[in-house]
Every structure is written in C-alpha cells, then in structure tokens.
Amino acid sequence: MMEDRKNFEETEEKIILLLDAKKYIGARNEVLQLNEADVADVIGETSDRLGIEPAIILFRMLPKDEAAEVFSRLSTDDQLAIIKGITDKEIQYIIDEMDFDDMIDVLEELPANVVDKILEKSTKEERKLINTFLNYPEDSAGSLMTPDYITLRKNWNVGEALAHIKRAGMDSETVYTCYVKDWGRKLLGIVSLRSLVTRDADTLIADLMVGDIVYVNVYDDQEKVSEAFTKYGFLAIPVVDNEKRLVGIITVDDILRVVEEEVTEDIERMGGVFGSDDREYLDTGVFRQVRNRFPWLILLMFSAMLTGLVISRFELLLTDVASLMTYLPLLMGTGGNSGSQASTLIIRGLAVGEIEPRDAAKVLWKELRISILLGVCLSAINLLKILFLDGEPLDIGVTVCIAQIIVIVLAKCLGGMLPLLAKKIGIDPALMAAPFISTLTDTFSCLIYFTLASAVFHLV
C-alpha cells in the first residue's frame, strides 16, 4: 500500500512538472494511466500549485466517459472553477453523464445562474425530477437518494424479471437488490439478484420477495440513515414518502460520504469549531476560521470568569493557607480530564447507537462506581506525595484528597450525563465534549475545594 502511494505521488509530481513545462501530451499520457479518484487528486493538486488554468487544461484532456466521474470527485471550489472555464456544451455533457445522485450534489453547490442554464437544456421530465430532489432538506434522505433503481412487479416471473434487469441494469445504481412495487408505487417487498438467478424461470416474484422491509423516509436525517446502514449492513436502502411510495434508494457509497461528514462535524464540535463546511483546512480562509472558532471561545472565556469569581471569593482562605493554591491546578486538571474521558466514551456510544438517552440510569450508576474507584486510587497516591515529598501537614493532604475524590466523581457523572441530556433535548451531544466539560468542572473544582478547605480550617 505504501509502495502504491509512493508511485502515485511520483506520477502526480511528474504530471505537474509536465504541465508547468507545457508538455501537455506527456501529461495526458501519464493521466490516462490513473483511475478516476487519483485523477481528481492530481487536478486538485495542480489547481493548488499551478492555478486553475492548468487544472482545466488537464481536465479537458480526459476522455468524455471519464470526465464526469472525475468531476464528481473534485472539491466544490475546483468544480466551480472548471464550470466557469469550460463551455456550456461541455457542462451539459458532464451533467448528463453523471449518476443522478452525484449530479444533484453538484447542482446544490453551483450558483443559481449556472443551475438555471443547465435546467433550461433539460427535458421537462428531467427538470421536474431535478427540482424535486433539490427541494429536499440538505441533510435529509431525499437529498442523498437516487431514482435509478430496478423495480419489478409481483405478478412477473423470474424470466421476465431477469430480462427487465438486462434492459434497465446499465442505467441503475445497483442491480443486486430489486424493489417490488404496485401500480400506485407503494413498496411491497425486495428481491435479491441471488434469489433470481438461482430459481426457475417460471417462479413468480410474489413467491420470492421479502415483505419485511427496512426503509427510510425522505425527510429522515442523514445521520439516521447512516445508523440504518451500520445496523443492517445493507448495500442499498429504499426511500419512501409519507404515503410509503417508493421514490428512490440510497447506496452505501453515498452513505460513506455522510459518515465522513458526520464524523468530521462531531470532531469539530468536540473541539469547539462551529459553522465549518466541507472545505479542507488549507482551503478555508482565515476570517472564516476565526468566525467558526470565536463563538465557542468567547463562551468558554465567560465560563472561566466564573472560576475567577469563585477563587476571589476565598481570598482570605488563600492568604491564611497559601499552600492550598499549589494543588488547585492538580484538582482542576484531574476534574477536566476525568469529565472529558466520560463524555468522549458516551458521545461515541451515542454516535454508534450503543447508548440511548433511556440508558441514563445505567450510565450514571456505572460512572459513579468507576469514579469512586479512580478517585480513591488517585487520591491515595496524591496523599503520599503531599505528605512525604511536599512535607505538608495531614490536614492539607486530607483536604486535597477528599476534594479530589468528590471532583472526580462529579466530573465523571457530568461527563456521562450531559451528552445524554443533549441528545434527549435535541442538541448535538458532541457539544458536551472536552472544552465545555473542562470549563464546567474547573468552576466546580474550585467551589468544592475551597468550601471543603473552609470547613477544615474554619475560615470563610
């Protein structure tokens, strides 16, 4: 695998050098040896290093039957730049040759005037279908589906079904699963290609089809669709409207892109980045990055101010027992890390469907036991360090260690419960990640520590 990657990088560098030297025939000969995914990478790298003009030249060198597939794999910025640099006829050809679901994805990103131009040259039926798909919510099943699938009738026999697949198969997204519907387009069942090719030609489809169907609604969120693919391991899932009429299917290659988007979104939210899009890091402008990061940072800054207020409330205590301040960072750090551990595991469990909000009591009981054991172990080690290495008196050691146990228990329980609460009220659980949990536990750590210390040393 590493060797293949190295060979591709060498080929990519060679193509870029040939384009830079305007040796276009040599560049084309090298490009024709690559698959569509690698060609898209080369075009993207060419655009970054040499500018969009050489990238457009390279794109126009591609055979027509390959250009549409490569175009669907390019970044949005490169797609827009190429659209502006080629003729309307070339644009129309690319759109016509693309798979329907890929075409919808591209049209959603194109400027309205370009979309209007494409729709003008489409047939009335195509315009109606495209407009229907474009009107579905962006992150819904309807925006992911394709209308290119094999449908059968329950009164057909296997011979008729196979003949139909031969006629329509080349224009379908998949032939491995066929969908049986009635004359009102209601989904009745599914039939696998395996069952068709292993049965006698006169066997009726009604006797072969499976009526217990897993399907999604056109308005279901794409995250719910990805969960269905993960749970059932399908290659395709049918999409129905509110009357349970079959309107399209979603294939596994489309859901893989969704999974990547959802994981990226969760990672960004867990890191306190909002409003990001599908642009790569280096392609996103500085001001956009500032806009994405600022809201969470300002919220956390105000939260940290609460911690400062708590500390200022106990100035007298810190003046009289100054050594207490030495152990505050330890408590805050331990609390933040403990809460982050719990929240990360719970967020992950929610994402893959292992945990649901109804499991809150089980999660709380488990985190409570874990946190007590961890708190006792860490505090025992800390107590030995305070007494024998730091040389502090027993009352300070006991205060710090009891506070540490309470902070760990509280942080673990908060880290386990807050993502579940977020899910329950319809907020993304990823928001309850490390930055938020750490800031929250900082405030509680200070409050618990100083309140306990005040009681031990009888100071307010």
C-alpha positions as CSV (number, residue, x, y, z in Angstrom):
1,M,0.0,0.0,0.0
2,M,2.8,2.4,0.9
3,E,4.6,1.5,-2.3
4,D,1.5,2.2,-4.4
5,R,1.1,5.6,-2.6
6,K,4.7,6.4,-3.3
7,N,4.3,5.5,-7.0
8,F,1.2,7.7,-7.3
9,E,3.0,10.7,-5.7
10,E,5.9,10.3,-8.1
11,T,3.4,10.2,-11.1
12,E,1.5,13.2,-9.7
13,E,4.7,15.2,-9.4
14,K,5.7,14.2,-12.9
15,I,2.3,15.3,-14.4
16,I,2.5,18.7,-12.6
17,L,6.1,19.3,-13.9
18,L,5.0,18.4,-17.4
19,L,2.0,20.8,-17.2
20,D,4.3,23.5,-15.8
21,A,6.6,23.0,-18.8
22,K,3.5,23.0,-21.1
23,K,4.3,19.4,-22.3
24,Y,0.6,18.6,-22.5
25,I,0.8,15.4,-24.5
26,G,3.2,13.8,-22.0
27,A,0.9,14.9,-19.1
28,R,-2.1,13.4,-20.8
29,N,-0.3,10.1,-21.4
30,E,0.5,9.9,-17.7
31,V,-3.0,10.9,-16.6
32,L,-4.6,8.1,-18.7
33,Q,-2.8,5.5,-16.7
34,L,-4.6,6.6,-13.4
35,N,-8.1,5.8,-12.1
36,E,-10.7,8.5,-11.7
37,A,-10.1,9.0,-8.0
38,D,-6.4,9.6,-8.5
39,V,-7.0,11.9,-11.5
40,A,-9.2,14.0,-9.3
41,D,-6.4,14.3,-6.7
42,V,-4.0,15.3,-9.4
43,I,-6.3,18.0,-10.7
44,G,-6.8,19.3,-7.2
45,E,-3.1,19.4,-6.5
46,T,-2.5,21.1,-9.9
47,S,-5.0,23.7,-9.1
48,D,-3.3,24.4,-5.7
49,R,0.2,24.6,-7.1
50,L,-0.1,26.0,-10.6
51,G,-3.5,27.6,-10.6
52,I,-6.9,26.7,-12.1
53,E,-5.9,27.2,-15.8
54,P,-3.5,24.2,-16.0
55,A,-6.1,22.2,-14.0
56,I,-8.8,23.0,-16.5
57,I,-6.4,22.0,-19.4
58,L,-5.7,18.7,-17.6
59,F,-9.5,18.1,-17.1
60,R,-10.2,18.8,-20.8
61,M,-7.6,16.2,-21.8
62,L,-9.7,13.4,-20.2
63,P,-11.9,11.1,-22.3
64,K,-15.5,12.1,-22.2
65,D,-16.6,8.9,-20.5
66,E,-14.1,9.5,-17.7
67,A,-14.6,13.3,-17.3
68,A,-18.0,13.1,-15.5
69,E,-16.7,10.6,-12.9
70,V,-13.6,12.7,-12.2
71,F,-15.7,15.9,-11.9
72,S,-18.0,14.3,-9.3
73,R,-14.9,13.6,-7.1
74,L,-13.4,17.1,-7.2
75,S,-13.7,19.6,-4.4
76,T,-16.6,22.2,-4.7
77,D,-14.1,25.0,-5.4
78,D,-12.5,23.1,-8.2
79,Q,-15.9,22.2,-9.7
80,L,-17.0,25.8,-9.7
81,A,-13.7,26.9,-11.3
82,I,-13.9,24.3,-14.0
83,I,-17.6,25.1,-14.7
84,K,-16.5,28.7,-15.3
85,G,-13.7,27.6,-17.6
86,I,-15.4,25.2,-20.0
87,T,-18.2,25.6,-22.5
88,D,-21.9,25.2,-21.8
89,K,-21.9,22.2,-24.1
90,E,-19.2,20.5,-22.0
91,I,-21.0,21.4,-18.8
92,Q,-24.2,19.8,-20.2
93,Y,-22.3,16.7,-21.2
94,I,-20.8,16.2,-17.8
95,I,-24.1,16.7,-16.0
96,D,-25.8,14.3,-18.4
97,E,-23.2,11.6,-17.8
98,M,-23.0,11.8,-14.0
99,D,-25.0,9.5,-11.8
100,F,-28.2,11.2,-10.7
101,D,-27.3,11.5,-7.0
102,D,-23.9,12.9,-7.9
103,M,-25.5,15.4,-10.3
104,I,-27.8,16.6,-7.5
105,D,-24.8,17.1,-5.1
106,V,-23.1,19.2,-7.8
107,L,-26.2,21.2,-8.6
108,E,-26.7,22.0,-4.9
109,E,-23.3,23.7,-4.9
110,L,-23.4,25.5,-8.2
111,P,-24.5,29.2,-8.5
112,A,-28.2,29.7,-9.3
113,N,-27.5,31.1,-12.7
114,V,-25.5,28.0,-13.7
115,V,-28.2,25.7,-12.4
116,D,-30.8,27.6,-14.4
117,K,-28.7,27.3,-17.5
118,I,-28.4,23.6,-17.1
119,L,-32.2,23.2,-16.3
120,E,-33.0,25.2,-19.5
121,K,-31.4,22.5,-21.6
122,S,-33.0,19.6,-19.8
123,T,-36.3,17.9,-20.8
124,K,-39.5,18.8,-18.9
125,E,-39.4,15.4,-17.1
126,E,-35.8,15.9,-16.1
127,R,-36.4,19.4,-14.8
128,K,-39.3,18.2,-12.7
129,L,-37.3,15.4,-11.2
130,I,-34.2,17.6,-10.5
131,N,-36.3,20.3,-8.9
132,T,-38.0,17.8,-6.7
133,F,-34.6,16.5,-5.4
134,L,-33.2,19.9,-5.0
135,N,-36.1,20.9,-2.8
136,Y,-35.4,18.2,-0.1
137,P,-33.7,19.5,3.0
138,E,-29.9,19.4,2.6
139,D,-29.2,16.7,5.3
140,S,-32.2,14.5,4.5
141,A,-32.5,11.1,3.0
142,G,-34.2,12.8,0.0
143,S,-31.1,14.8,-0.8
144,L,-29.0,11.6,-0.8
145,M,-31.2,9.2,-2.8
146,T,-31.1,8.3,-6.5
147,P,-34.1,7.5,-8.7
148,D,-32.0,5.0,-10.7
149,Y,-33.0,1.6,-9.4
150,I,-34.6,-1.7,-10.6
151,T,-38.3,-2.2,-10.0
152,L,-40.3,-5.4,-10.6
153,R,-43.9,-6.4,-10.5
154,K,-45.1,-9.1,-8.2
155,N,-47.0,-10.9,-11.0
156,W,-43.9,-11.3,-13.1
157,N,-41.9,-14.5,-13.2
158,V,-38.1,-14.8,-12.8
159,G,-37.6,-15.0,-16.5
160,E,-39.4,-11.7,-17.1
161,A,-37.6,-10.1,-14.2
162,L,-34.1,-11.1,-15.5
163,A,-35.0,-9.8,-19.0
164,H,-36.0,-6.5,-17.4
165,I,-32.8,-6.3,-15.4
166,K,-30.8,-6.8,-18.6
167,R,-32.6,-3.9,-20.3
168,A,-32.5,-1.5,-17.4
169,G,-29.5,-2.6,-15.4
170,M,-26.9,-0.3,-17.1
171,D,-28.9,2.8,-16.1
172,S,-29.4,1.7,-12.5
173,E,-27.3,2.5,-9.4
174,T,-27.4,-1.2,-8.4
175,V,-28.8,-4.5,-9.7
176,Y,-28.1,-6.6,-6.6
177,T,-31.3,-5.6,-4.9
178,C,-34.6,-5.1,-6.8
179,Y,-37.7,-3.5,-5.5
180,V,-41.2,-4.7,-5.9
181,K,-44.0,-2.1,-6.0
182,D,-47.7,-2.0,-7.0
183,W,-49.2,0.3,-9.6
184,G,-49.6,3.0,-7.0
185,R,-45.8,2.9,-6.4
186,K,-46.2,1.5,-2.9
187,L,-43.3,-0.6,-1.9
188,L,-44.3,-4.2,-1.4
189,G,-41.0,-6.0,-1.0
190,I,-37.5,-6.6,-2.2
191,V,-35.8,-9.4,-4.2
192,S,-32.1,-10.1,-4.4
193,L,-30.3,-10.8,-7.6
194,R,-29.0,-14.0,-6.0
195,S,-32.5,-15.4,-5.5
196,L,-33.4,-14.5,-9.1
197,V,-30.5,-16.3,-10.7
198,T,-30.9,-19.4,-8.5
199,R,-34.6,-20.0,-9.2
200,D,-36.5,-21.5,-12.1
201,A,-37.6,-19.1,-14.8
202,D,-41.3,-19.6,-14.1
203,T,-41.1,-18.8,-10.4
204,L,-43.3,-15.8,-9.5
205,I,-41.7,-12.7,-8.0
206,A,-44.6,-12.7,-5.4
207,D,-43.2,-16.0,-4.1
208,L,-39.6,-14.8,-3.9
209,M,-40.0,-11.3,-2.5
210,V,-39.2,-10.4,1.1
211,G,-42.1,-8.3,2.6
212,D,-40.4,-7.4,5.9
213,I,-38.6,-4.3,4.6
214,V,-36.3,-1.8,6.2
215,Y,-36.8,1.6,4.7
216,V,-36.3,5.3,5.5
217,N,-38.5,8.4,4.9
218,V,-37.4,11.1,2.5
219,Y,-37.3,13.6,5.4
220,D,-35.3,11.4,7.8
221,D,-32.0,12.9,8.8
222,Q,-28.9,11.6,7.1
223,E,-27.5,10.5,10.4
224,K,-30.5,8.2,11.0
225,V,-29.9,6.7,7.5
226,S,-26.2,6.0,8.3
227,E,-27.3,4.3,11.5
228,A,-29.6,2.1,9.5
229,F,-26.7,1.1,7.1
230,T,-24.5,0.4,10.1
231,K,-27.1,-1.7,11.9
232,Y,-28.3,-3.8,8.9
233,G,-25.2,-3.9,6.7
234,F,-27.1,-3.1,3.5
235,L,-25.7,-2.1,0.1
236,A,-28.8,0.0,-0.5
237,I,-31.9,1.2,1.4
238,P,-35.2,2.2,-0.2
239,V,-36.6,5.7,0.5
240,V,-40.3,6.2,0.7
241,D,-42.5,9.3,1.0
242,N,-45.2,9.8,3.7
243,E,-47.6,7.5,1.8
244,K,-44.9,4.8,1.7
245,R,-44.5,5.2,-2.0
246,L,-41.0,4.3,-3.3
247,V,-39.3,7.4,-4.5
248,G,-35.6,6.4,-4.6
249,I,-32.8,4.4,-3.0
250,I,-29.6,5.3,-1.1
251,T,-26.5,3.3,-1.8
252,V,-23.6,2.5,0.5
253,D,-21.1,4.7,-1.4
254,D,-23.3,7.7,-0.8
255,I,-23.6,6.9,2.9
256,L,-19.9,6.6,3.3
257,R,-19.6,10.3,2.4
258,V,-22.2,11.0,5.0
259,V,-20.4,9.1,7.7
260,E,-17.2,11.0,6.9
261,E,-19.1,14.3,7.1
262,E,-20.8,13.4,10.4
263,V,-17.5,12.3,12.0
264,T,-15.8,15.5,10.8
265,E,-18.7,17.6,12.2
266,D,-18.5,15.8,15.6
267,I,-14.8,16.2,15.8
268,E,-15.0,19.9,15.0
269,R,-17.8,20.4,17.6
270,M,-15.9,18.5,20.2
271,G,-13.0,20.9,19.6
272,G,-15.3,23.9,19.7
273,V,-15.4,24.8,16.0
274,F,-18.8,25.8,14.6
275,G,-20.2,26.6,11.2
276,S,-17.5,24.8,9.2
277,D,-18.2,23.4,5.8
278,D,-16.8,20.7,3.6
279,R,-13.7,22.8,2.6
280,E,-10.3,21.4,3.5
281,Y,-8.3,23.2,6.2
282,L,-5.9,24.9,3.8
283,D,-8.7,26.0,1.5
284,T,-10.7,27.7,4.3
285,G,-9.9,31.4,4.7
286,V,-8.5,33.0,7.9
287,F,-11.6,35.1,8.6
288,R,-13.9,32.1,8.1
289,Q,-11.8,30.1,10.5
290,V,-12.0,33.0,13.1
291,R,-15.8,33.1,12.7
292,N,-16.0,29.4,13.2
293,R,-13.9,29.3,16.3
294,F,-14.9,32.6,18.0
295,P,-18.3,31.7,19.5
296,W,-17.1,28.7,21.5
297,L,-14.0,30.5,22.7
298,I,-16.0,33.5,23.9
299,L,-18.5,31.3,25.7
300,L,-15.6,29.4,27.4
301,M,-13.9,32.7,28.3
302,F,-17.0,33.9,30.2
303,S,-17.3,30.5,31.8
304,A,-13.7,30.8,33.0
305,M,-14.6,34.1,34.5
306,L,-16.9,32.3,36.9
307,T,-14.0,30.3,38.1
308,G,-12.1,33.5,38.8
309,L,-15.1,34.8,40.8
310,V,-15.1,31.6,42.9
311,I,-11.3,32.0,43.6
312,S,-11.7,35.7,44.5
313,R,-14.5,34.7,47.0
314,F,-12.0,32.7,49.0
315,E,-9.1,35.3,49.1
316,L,-9.0,35.2,52.9
317,L,-8.6,31.4,52.9
318,L,-5.8,31.6,50.4
319,T,-4.0,34.3,52.4
320,D,-4.0,32.3,55.6
321,V,-3.3,28.9,54.0
322,A,-1.3,29.8,50.9
323,S,-0.2,26.2,50.2
324,L,-3.8,25.3,49.2
325,M,-3.3,27.3,45.9
326,T,-0.5,24.9,45.0
327,Y,-2.9,22.0,44.5
328,L,-5.6,23.9,42.7
329,P,-4.2,23.2,39.2
330,L,-4.0,19.5,40.0
331,L,-7.7,19.3,41.0
332,M,-8.9,21.3,38.0
333,G,-6.8,19.3,35.6
334,T,-7.9,15.9,37.1
335,G,-11.5,17.0,37.1
336,G,-11.4,18.2,33.5
337,N,-9.6,15.1,32.3
338,S,-12.0,12.8,34.1
339,G,-15.0,14.5,32.7
340,S,-13.6,14.5,29.2
341,Q,-12.9,10.8,29.4
342,A,-16.5,10.0,30.3
343,S,-18.0,12.4,27.8
344,T,-15.9,11.1,25.0
345,L,-17.0,7.5,25.6
346,I,-20.7,8.4,25.9
347,I,-20.6,10.6,22.8
348,R,-19.0,7.8,20.9
349,G,-21.6,5.3,22.3
350,L,-24.5,7.7,21.2
351,A,-22.9,8.1,17.7
352,V,-22.8,4.3,17.0
353,G,-26.1,3.5,18.7
354,E,-24.7,1.6,21.6
355,I,-26.2,4.0,24.2
356,E,-29.6,5.8,24.2
357,P,-30.9,8.6,26.5
358,R,-33.1,6.0,28.2
359,D,-29.9,4.3,29.5
360,A,-29.1,7.4,31.7
361,A,-29.6,5.5,35.0
362,K,-27.3,2.7,33.9
363,V,-24.7,5.1,32.7
364,L,-24.9,7.1,35.9
365,W,-24.6,4.0,38.1
366,K,-21.6,2.8,36.1
367,E,-19.8,6.1,36.0
368,L,-20.4,6.5,39.8
369,R,-18.7,3.3,40.6
370,I,-15.8,4.0,38.1
371,S,-15.3,7.5,39.5
372,I,-15.2,6.3,43.1
373,L,-12.6,3.7,42.4
374,L,-10.5,6.0,40.3
375,G,-10.8,8.8,42.9
376,V,-9.7,6.6,45.8
377,C,-6.7,5.3,43.8
378,L,-5.5,8.7,42.6
379,S,-6.1,10.4,45.9
380,A,-4.1,7.7,47.8
381,I,-1.1,8.3,45.5
382,N,-1.6,12.1,45.8
383,L,-1.8,11.8,49.6
384,L,1.6,10.0,49.8
385,K,3.1,12.7,47.6
386,I,1.7,15.6,49.6
387,L,2.9,14.1,53.0
388,F,6.3,12.7,52.1
389,L,7.5,14.6,49.1
390,D,5.9,18.0,49.7
391,G,6.1,17.8,53.5
392,E,2.7,19.3,54.0
393,P,0.7,18.7,57.2
394,L,-2.0,16.0,57.3
395,D,-4.9,18.4,57.3
396,I,-3.9,19.8,53.9
397,G,-3.3,16.4,52.5
398,V,-6.7,15.1,53.6
399,T,-8.4,18.3,52.3
400,V,-6.9,18.0,48.9
401,C,-7.5,14.2,48.6
402,I,-11.2,14.3,49.7
403,A,-11.8,17.2,47.3
404,Q,-10.1,15.2,44.6
405,I,-12.4,12.3,45.1
406,I,-15.5,14.5,45.1
407,V,-14.3,16.4,41.9
408,I,-13.6,13.1,40.0
409,V,-17.0,11.7,41.0
410,L,-18.8,14.9,39.9
411,A,-16.8,15.3,36.7
412,K,-17.4,11.7,35.6
413,C,-21.1,11.9,36.3
414,L,-21.4,15.2,34.5
415,G,-19.4,13.9,31.6
416,G,-21.7,10.9,31.4
417,M,-25.0,12.7,31.8
418,L,-24.6,15.9,29.8
419,P,-24.3,14.2,26.4
420,L,-27.3,12.1,27.2
421,L,-29.3,15.2,28.2
422,A,-28.2,17.0,25.0
423,K,-29.4,14.0,22.9
424,K,-32.7,14.0,24.8
425,I,-33.5,17.6,24.1
426,G,-32.3,17.5,20.5
427,I,-28.8,19.1,20.8
428,D,-25.8,17.5,19.2
429,P,-24.1,15.5,22.1
430,A,-20.7,16.4,20.6
431,L,-21.1,19.9,22.1
432,M,-20.7,18.3,25.5
433,A,-17.1,17.5,24.9
434,A,-13.7,18.3,26.3
435,P,-13.8,22.2,26.2
436,F,-17.2,22.5,27.8
437,I,-16.8,19.7,30.4
438,S,-13.3,21.0,31.4
439,T,-14.5,24.6,31.9
440,L,-17.5,23.4,33.8
441,T,-15.5,21.1,36.1
442,D,-13.0,23.9,36.7
443,T,-15.6,26.0,38.4
444,F,-17.0,23.1,40.4
445,S,-13.5,22.0,41.4
446,C,-12.7,25.5,42.8
447,L,-16.0,25.7,44.6
448,I,-15.7,22.2,46.1
449,Y,-12.1,22.5,47.1
450,F,-12.4,25.9,48.8
451,T,-15.7,25.1,50.5
452,L,-14.1,21.9,52.0
453,A,-11.0,23.8,53.0
454,S,-13.0,26.5,54.7
455,A,-14.8,23.9,56.7
456,V,-11.5,22.1,57.7
457,F,-9.7,25.4,58.6
458,H,-12.8,27.2,59.9
459,L,-12.2,30.1,57.6
460,V,-14.7,31.9,55.3
